[in-house]
Amino acid sequence: MKMWQRGHRSIVRGSRVLLVSLIACVAPQRSTDTVIYASGADLESGNPLVTVHPLSRQVQRYMLFVTLARYDSSLTAVPYAATRWQWSADKRALTLHLASGLGWQDGKPTTAHDVVFTIDAARDLATGYARATDLADIDSAVAINDSTVMLHYARPQFNFPLVLCELPILPAHLLSSVPRRDMRRAPFNLAPVGNGPFRFVERRAGDHWTFARNPSFSERLGGPPRIGGLVIVVVDEPTTKFAGLASGDLDVAGIAPSMASLVRRDASLRVLDYPVLFSVGLVFNTHRPPFADVRVRRAVDLAIDRERIVRAALAGYGRPASGPVPPDNHLARKALPGHDPRIADSLLAAAGWIRGARGIRMRDGRALAIDLLTVGSGDNALEQLVQADLAERGIRLTIRQVELGRFLTEARAPEKQFELLVAGVPGDLSLAYVGAMFDSRQAGGALDYAGFHPRELDSLFARVRDARSAAETRTAWLALQDALARDVPVAWIYHSRGLQGMSARIHDVRMDLRGELATVARWNVGDGPRTPAPLASRP
């Protein structure tokens, strides 16, 4: 072990005991062309109709299935499973021509009927697809023949629907018999059958998912992957991820910002720093005290020092947020993140919360004490910094950590019981995630954490849908963001940047706004400075 690592011997050794026992059962004789990828949480599902977890969505889009179109590196929609398309003269019908020779991994062919099933299921609100509103203008989807689909729209469209770059095609013969409201419980979700460059091999809950190269994947769509397989292992501790990278047990792992400099010093590793569409905020339960009072929500929003959080918790790998839309998106409302403890104090006082003798705010003999729901992972630096900021304002915050499944159950419950939760929200270029959170037409959906659906927001979402030009669309989105900033159903904290540690033996990797796995089919494994021994031979 190198001189620079000596100070970290206890971290590496203590974490490797857990890591080796975790990975040994995954691939005791790991092939040299198999990549081991660490995820902080278990994959949510193999079904894109019911998934919001960002890495799960990428596995679906880039590995298990194919989409009709995809983003190129400049984020322009280009043909993929639909090799070409054309609009009708009135821009109310879109005809898509599918690639030939694309098949499901159970031997059935992929046809236009699968596309029609997928689109119909996704736009049915009973399914709960997070981007259903992006398909709301579709009147019907029709299979003209096995290789041609026509989408009929209720009104003229002025852009190619970007949701078709993000909604994978699903097998109608395996899912059409599942009632839409039961889609979240379909057995397919945990044993998916795909048509993409990788095939599903096995899953062990809370431990790992294994995928292997699909050797028959269409050459027209890129051909089989260059790597033999990808194993996604659940490793939530930052020190364990670091230990796995240092020892060679892990090939790719998200790293804590504080460890980036250590990884960079190891010649057998490298660091990837890249933009991501992922934002983090505090979601208020606006249906019960104390956050039914907008003054208290605004006070919490103003009490948070976002610059300190980005600096201390993220080592600068992020940007303070003033709303749900990152500032480099042309649809973003231009506003600086707020931090004004003086106004926060005055709002709390106006709401009747007065500091008591011990500094805790009281009203009617009751302390202002809040439970913060979060997914248990690492040291929860963000949560602790928020806790400290609120303590300075006289608010007592208790951090309650749970595993991801429990968190999602509580966050998505029709009757919200939590008081405040930390949510990481995966974004998209068309801002469909904002609708999935606040549009009443998607109430009860996968991102409806806040349950906040006032009539004003519904009318503003209607303005967005009715916009007939880019200028009208931007004006409508700005008005909607103004309303959210005024009502504060969410105190947005930061917009993320991705940070991954990677073995130098992995080549041809590009990570960008499309995601970490956008180029996974083109990844290559070569001889790096160190070739790890087989996992089974490790002590």
Secondary structure, 3 states (H helix, E strand, C coil): CCHHHHHHHHHHHHHHHHHHHHHHCCCCCCCCCEEEEEECCCCCCCCHHHCCCHHHHHHHHHHHCCECEEECCCCCEEECCEEEEEECCCCCEEEEEECCCCECCCCCECCHHHHHHHHHHHHCCCCCCCCHHHHCCEEEEEEEECCEEEEEECCCCCCCCHHHHCCECCCHHHHCCCCHHHHHHCHHHHCCCCCCCEEEEEEECCCEEEEEECCCCCHHHCCCCCCCEEEEEECCCHHHHHHHHHHCCCCEEECCHHHHHHHHCCCCEEEEEEEEEEEEEEEECCCCCCCCCHHHHHHHHHHCCHHHHHHHHHCCCEEECCCCCCCCCCCCCCCCCCCCHHHHHHHHHHCCCEECCCCCEEECCEECEEEEEEECCCCCHHHHHHHHHHHHCCCEEEEEEECHHHHHHHHHCCCCCCCEEEEEEECCCCCHHHHHHHCHHHCCCCCCCCCCCCHHHHHHHHHHHHCCCHHHHHHHHHHHHHHHHHHCCEEEEEEEEEEEEEECCEECCCCECCECCCCHHHCEECCCCCCCCCHHHCC
